[in-house]
């Protein structure tokens, strides 16, 4: 992993990665667990196992890396604020806590801190419960461009680029 140039700070089951073992990336998450959920589309017994197995246990609000350590950071934080105790969506994606605005504000700040100047942040958000505009208000950074994966899905992919530090005036 010493040659990793990418960091996924909320990897979960690594579902967005084509190669879930890509040596160019460090996969991080605050959870390391295998969860069995009800999903009749996967096995005869009506269950599916979700494996969350990060390379590094980490909290996206306090990343264990020096400033400027990565060329690319993927930030796909939990997007649910309301979910039942047996929710398979919460098991799969995680759930935000009661201080989710401050958590995401710190998460954005940490992601930009560990990016090198000119580095790229790829941010994924599903606005089923929280609108994208509310989340973007939590960072002073502006995305370069993005894509909405269909109005029904409400999933957005945004790309940010870290600029040079702002001059203090």
Secondary structure, DSSP 8 states (H G I E B T S, - for coil): -TT--EEETT-TT-TT-SSTT-TTEEEEES-EEEEEEE-TTT-TTSEEEEEEE-SEE--TTS-SS-TT-EEEEEE-----S---TT-HHHHHH----TTHHHHHHHHHHHHHHHEEEEEEEEEEEE-SSS-HHHHHTT-S---SEEEE--TTT-EEEEEEE--------
